[in-house]
Amino acid sequence: MFSSGSILLQSVLIFTFGALSISLILAMIRLILGPSLPDRVVALDLIAYIVITFIGAYVIATGVADFLDAAIVVALIAFLGTLAFARYVQQAADKEEDDKI
């Protein structure tokens, strides 16, 4: 799996993949349980950024930079999803404010 490098780099990469795996599992739990919709959206956003970090660590581990384009695409989609949710929340708040008047 690891192309070359020192024992220290290999150890750090193994630790990084392990920590990212645990983070991904915990974010999935928050996504499933998460009591409200904003909690679930934040968890989904976190999962997207963990995937981006997985891709980055994989690129470092293998030395093949072909997957960096995929990381950029995932980051853009996650950002646009966050913007769309923020707009949805803003419109819901505006509608609720209009209903009070």
mmCIF file of the C-alpha atoms, coordinates in Angstrom:
data_MODEL
# 
_entry.id   MODEL 
# 
loop_
_atom_site.group_PDB 
_atom_site.id 
_atom_site.type_symbol 
_atom_site.label_atom_id 
_atom_site.label_alt_id 
_atom_site.label_comp_id 
_atom_site.label_asym_id 
_atom_site.label_entity_id 
_atom_site.label_seq_id 
_atom_site.pdbx_PDB_ins_code 
_atom_site.Cartn_x 
_atom_site.Cartn_y 
_atom_site.Cartn_z 
_atom_site.occupancy 
_atom_site.B_iso_or_equiv 
_atom_site.pdbx_formal_charge 
_atom_site.auth_seq_id 
_atom_site.auth_comp_id 
_atom_site.auth_asym_id 
_atom_site.auth_atom_id 
_atom_site.pdbx_PDB_model_num 
ATOM 1   C CA . MET A 1 1   ? 0.000   0.000  0.000  1.00 0.00 ? 1   MET A CA 1 
ATOM 2   C CA . PHE A 1 2   ? 2.754   2.436  0.856  1.00 0.00 ? 2   PHE A CA 1 
ATOM 3   C CA . SER A 1 3   ? 5.077   3.226  -2.010 1.00 0.00 ? 3   SER A CA 1 
ATOM 4   C CA . SER A 1 4   ? 8.119   4.473  -0.189 1.00 0.00 ? 4   SER A CA 1 
ATOM 5   C CA . GLY A 1 5   ? 9.153   6.512  2.786  1.00 0.00 ? 5   GLY A CA 1 
ATOM 6   C CA . SER A 1 6   ? 10.433  6.144  6.241  1.00 0.00 ? 6   SER A CA 1 
ATOM 7   C CA . ILE A 1 7   ? 9.059   3.984  8.989  1.00 0.00 ? 7   ILE A CA 1 
ATOM 8   C CA . LEU A 1 8   ? 7.862   7.164  10.722 1.00 0.00 ? 8   LEU A CA 1 
ATOM 9   C CA . LEU A 1 9   ? 5.799   8.218  7.693  1.00 0.00 ? 9   LEU A CA 1 
ATOM 10  C CA . GLN A 1 10  ? 4.276   4.764  7.403  1.00 0.00 ? 10  GLN A CA 1 
ATOM 11  C CA . SER A 1 11  ? 3.399   4.753  11.097 1.00 0.00 ? 11  SER A CA 1 
ATOM 12  C CA . VAL A 1 12  ? 1.817   8.198  10.875 1.00 0.00 ? 12  VAL A CA 1 
ATOM 13  C CA . LEU A 1 13  ? -0.221  7.147  7.836  1.00 0.00 ? 13  LEU A CA 1 
ATOM 14  C CA . ILE A 1 14  ? -1.479  4.018  9.585  1.00 0.00 ? 14  ILE A CA 1 
ATOM 15  C CA . PHE A 1 15  ? -2.461  6.120  12.600 1.00 0.00 ? 15  PHE A CA 1 
ATOM 16  C CA . THR A 1 16  ? -4.123  8.671  10.299 1.00 0.00 ? 16  THR A CA 1 
ATOM 17  C CA . PHE A 1 17  ? -6.205  6.034  8.513  1.00 0.00 ? 17  PHE A CA 1 
ATOM 18  C CA . GLY A 1 18  ? -7.244  4.558  11.859 1.00 0.00 ? 18  GLY A CA 1 
ATOM 19  C CA . ALA A 1 19  ? -8.218  7.931  13.311 1.00 0.00 ? 19  ALA A CA 1 
ATOM 20  C CA . LEU A 1 20  ? -10.137 8.846  10.169 1.00 0.00 ? 20  LEU A CA 1 
ATOM 21  C CA . SER A 1 21  ? -11.988 5.521  10.279 1.00 0.00 ? 21  SER A CA 1 
ATOM 22  C CA . ILE A 1 22  ? -13.054 6.126  13.872 1.00 0.00 ? 22  ILE A CA 1 
ATOM 23  C CA . SER A 1 23  ? -14.097 9.684  12.972 1.00 0.00 ? 23  SER A CA 1 
ATOM 24  C CA . LEU A 1 24  ? -16.139 8.393  10.059 1.00 0.00 ? 24  LEU A CA 1 
ATOM 25  C CA . ILE A 1 25  ? -17.941 5.867  12.256 1.00 0.00 ? 25  ILE A CA 1 
ATOM 26  C CA . LEU A 1 26  ? -18.748 8.519  14.874 1.00 0.00 ? 26  LEU A CA 1 
ATOM 27  C CA . ALA A 1 27  ? -20.006 10.921 12.201 1.00 0.00 ? 27  ALA A CA 1 
ATOM 28  C CA . MET A 1 28  ? -22.221 8.163  10.781 1.00 0.00 ? 28  MET A CA 1 
ATOM 29  C CA . ILE A 1 29  ? -23.676 7.596  14.245 1.00 0.00 ? 29  ILE A CA 1 
ATOM 30  C CA . ARG A 1 30  ? -24.405 11.324 14.533 1.00 0.00 ? 30  ARG A CA 1 
ATOM 31  C CA . LEU A 1 31  ? -25.997 11.265 11.091 1.00 0.00 ? 31  LEU A CA 1 
ATOM 32  C CA . ILE A 1 32  ? -28.290 8.398  12.048 1.00 0.00 ? 32  ILE A CA 1 
ATOM 33  C CA . LEU A 1 33  ? -29.188 9.559  15.563 1.00 0.00 ? 33  LEU A CA 1 
ATOM 34  C CA . GLY A 1 34  ? -28.783 13.277 15.274 1.00 0.00 ? 34  GLY A CA 1 
ATOM 35  C CA . PRO A 1 35  ? -31.974 14.704 16.837 1.00 0.00 ? 35  PRO A CA 1 
ATOM 36  C CA . SER A 1 36  ? -32.556 17.589 14.435 1.00 0.00 ? 36  SER A CA 1 
ATOM 37  C CA . LEU A 1 37  ? -32.076 18.301 10.747 1.00 0.00 ? 37  LEU A CA 1 
ATOM 38  C CA . PRO A 1 38  ? -29.188 20.764 11.289 1.00 0.00 ? 38  PRO A CA 1 
ATOM 39  C CA . ASP A 1 39  ? -27.327 18.110 13.303 1.00 0.00 ? 39  ASP A CA 1 
ATOM 40  C CA . ARG A 1 40  ? -27.687 15.677 10.426 1.00 0.00 ? 40  ARG A CA 1 
ATOM 41  C CA . VAL A 1 41  ? -26.534 18.240 7.868  1.00 0.00 ? 41  VAL A CA 1 
ATOM 42  C CA . VAL A 1 42  ? -23.446 19.062 9.928  1.00 0.00 ? 42  VAL A CA 1 
ATOM 43  C CA . ALA A 1 43  ? -22.713 15.336 10.252 1.00 0.00 ? 43  ALA A CA 1 
ATOM 44  C CA . LEU A 1 44  ? -23.079 14.876 6.497  1.00 0.00 ? 44  LEU A CA 1 
ATOM 45  C CA . ASP A 1 45  ? -20.759 17.814 5.915  1.00 0.00 ? 45  ASP A CA 1 
ATOM 46  C CA . LEU A 1 46  ? -18.252 16.293 8.326  1.00 0.00 ? 46  LEU A CA 1 
ATOM 47  C CA . ILE A 1 47  ? -18.430 12.959 6.491  1.00 0.00 ? 47  ILE A CA 1 
ATOM 48  C CA . ALA A 1 48  ? -17.671 14.738 3.217  1.00 0.00 ? 48  ALA A CA 1 
ATOM 49  C CA . TYR A 1 49  ? -14.593 16.394 4.720  1.00 0.00 ? 49  TYR A CA 1 
ATOM 50  C CA . ILE A 1 50  ? -13.431 13.130 6.257  1.00 0.00 ? 50  ILE A CA 1 
ATOM 51  C CA . VAL A 1 51  ? -13.670 11.543 2.800  1.00 0.00 ? 51  VAL A CA 1 
ATOM 52  C CA . ILE A 1 52  ? -11.593 14.414 1.406  1.00 0.00 ? 52  ILE A CA 1 
ATOM 53  C CA . THR A 1 53  ? -9.000  13.784 4.097  1.00 0.00 ? 53  THR A CA 1 
ATOM 54  C CA . PHE A 1 54  ? -9.017  10.058 3.290  1.00 0.00 ? 54  PHE A CA 1 
ATOM 55  C CA . ILE A 1 55  ? -8.286  10.927 -0.329 1.00 0.00 ? 55  ILE A CA 1 
ATOM 56  C CA . GLY A 1 56  ? -5.467  13.252 0.716  1.00 0.00 ? 56  GLY A CA 1 
ATOM 57  C CA . ALA A 1 57  ? -3.912  10.644 2.986  1.00 0.00 ? 57  ALA A CA 1 
ATOM 58  C CA . TYR A 1 58  ? -4.200  8.053  0.219  1.00 0.00 ? 58  TYR A CA 1 
ATOM 59  C CA . VAL A 1 59  ? -2.429  10.383 -2.195 1.00 0.00 ? 59  VAL A CA 1 
ATOM 60  C CA . ILE A 1 60  ? 0.382   10.854 0.324  1.00 0.00 ? 60  ILE A CA 1 
ATOM 61  C CA . ALA A 1 61  ? 0.582   7.113  0.969  1.00 0.00 ? 61  ALA A CA 1 
ATOM 62  C CA . THR A 1 62  ? 0.737   6.070  -2.671 1.00 0.00 ? 62  THR A CA 1 
ATOM 63  C CA . GLY A 1 63  ? 2.278   9.097  -4.322 1.00 0.00 ? 63  GLY A CA 1 
ATOM 64  C CA . VAL A 1 64  ? -0.364  9.000  -7.075 1.00 0.00 ? 64  VAL A CA 1 
ATOM 65  C CA . ALA A 1 65  ? -2.001  12.418 -7.364 1.00 0.00 ? 65  ALA A CA 1 
ATOM 66  C CA . ASP A 1 66  ? -4.789  11.335 -9.723 1.00 0.00 ? 66  ASP A CA 1 
ATOM 67  C CA . PHE A 1 67  ? -7.397  11.359 -6.966 1.00 0.00 ? 67  PHE A CA 1 
ATOM 68  C CA . LEU A 1 68  ? -6.906  14.998 -6.015 1.00 0.00 ? 68  LEU A CA 1 
ATOM 69  C CA . ASP A 1 69  ? -9.474  15.995 -8.631 1.00 0.00 ? 69  ASP A CA 1 
ATOM 70  C CA . ALA A 1 70  ? -12.016 13.792 -6.874 1.00 0.00 ? 70  ALA A CA 1 
ATOM 71  C CA . ALA A 1 71  ? -11.214 15.496 -3.561 1.00 0.00 ? 71  ALA A CA 1 
ATOM 72  C CA . ILE A 1 72  ? -11.806 18.911 -5.135 1.00 0.00 ? 72  ILE A CA 1 
ATOM 73  C CA . VAL A 1 73  ? -15.141 17.784 -6.582 1.00 0.00 ? 73  VAL A CA 1 
ATOM 74  C CA . VAL A 1 74  ? -16.286 16.357 -3.229 1.00 0.00 ? 74  VAL A CA 1 
ATOM 75  C CA . ALA A 1 75  ? -15.280 19.602 -1.488 1.00 0.00 ? 75  ALA A CA 1 
ATOM 76  C CA . LEU A 1 76  ? -17.240 21.712 -3.987 1.00 0.00 ? 76  LEU A CA 1 
ATOM 77  C CA . ILE A 1 77  ? -20.329 19.530 -3.705 1.00 0.00 ? 77  ILE A CA 1 
ATOM 78  C CA . ALA A 1 78  ? -20.168 19.614 0.099  1.00 0.00 ? 78  ALA A CA 1 
ATOM 79  C CA . PHE A 1 79  ? -19.821 23.400 0.050  1.00 0.00 ? 79  PHE A CA 1 
ATOM 80  C CA . LEU A 1 80  ? -22.762 23.815 -2.310 1.00 0.00 ? 80  LEU A CA 1 
ATOM 81  C CA . GLY A 1 81  ? -24.850 21.482 -0.171 1.00 0.00 ? 81  GLY A CA 1 
ATOM 82  C CA . THR A 1 82  ? -24.087 23.557 2.906  1.00 0.00 ? 82  THR A CA 1 
ATOM 83  C CA . LEU A 1 83  ? -25.067 26.729 1.073  1.00 0.00 ? 83  LEU A CA 1 
ATOM 84  C CA . ALA A 1 84  ? -28.324 25.167 -0.090 1.00 0.00 ? 84  ALA A CA 1 
ATOM 85  C CA . PHE A 1 85  ? -29.194 24.087 3.444  1.00 0.00 ? 85  PHE A CA 1 
ATOM 86  C CA . ALA A 1 86  ? -28.378 27.546 4.823  1.00 0.00 ? 86  ALA A CA 1 
ATOM 87  C CA . ARG A 1 87  ? -30.682 29.072 2.228  1.00 0.00 ? 87  ARG A CA 1 
ATOM 88  C CA . TYR A 1 88  ? -33.427 26.601 3.167  1.00 0.00 ? 88  TYR A CA 1 
ATOM 89  C CA . VAL A 1 89  ? -33.086 27.490 6.854  1.00 0.00 ? 89  VAL A CA 1 
ATOM 90  C CA . GLN A 1 90  ? -33.140 31.215 6.034  1.00 0.00 ? 90  GLN A CA 1 
ATOM 91  C CA . GLN A 1 91  ? -36.291 30.858 3.945  1.00 0.00 ? 91  GLN A CA 1 
ATOM 92  C CA . ALA A 1 92  ? -37.964 28.822 6.683  1.00 0.00 ? 92  ALA A CA 1 
ATOM 93  C CA . ALA A 1 93  ? -37.085 31.497 9.236  1.00 0.00 ? 93  ALA A CA 1 
ATOM 94  C CA . ASP A 1 94  ? -38.396 34.248 6.950  1.00 0.00 ? 94  ASP A CA 1 
ATOM 95  C CA . LYS A 1 95  ? -41.632 32.337 6.404  1.00 0.00 ? 95  LYS A CA 1 
ATOM 96  C CA . GLU A 1 96  ? -42.030 31.805 10.152 1.00 0.00 ? 96  GLU A CA 1 
ATOM 97  C CA . GLU A 1 97  ? -41.451 35.517 10.734 1.00 0.00 ? 97  GLU A CA 1 
ATOM 98  C CA . ASP A 1 98  ? -44.049 36.414 8.122  1.00 0.00 ? 98  ASP A CA 1 
ATOM 99  C CA . ASP A 1 99  ? -46.571 34.077 9.766  1.00 0.00 ? 99  ASP A CA 1 
ATOM 100 C CA . LYS A 1 100 ? -46.175 35.939 13.082 1.00 0.00 ? 100 LYS A CA 1 
ATOM 101 C CA . ILE A 1 101 ? -47.107 39.257 11.494 1.00 0.00 ? 101 ILE A CA 1 
# 
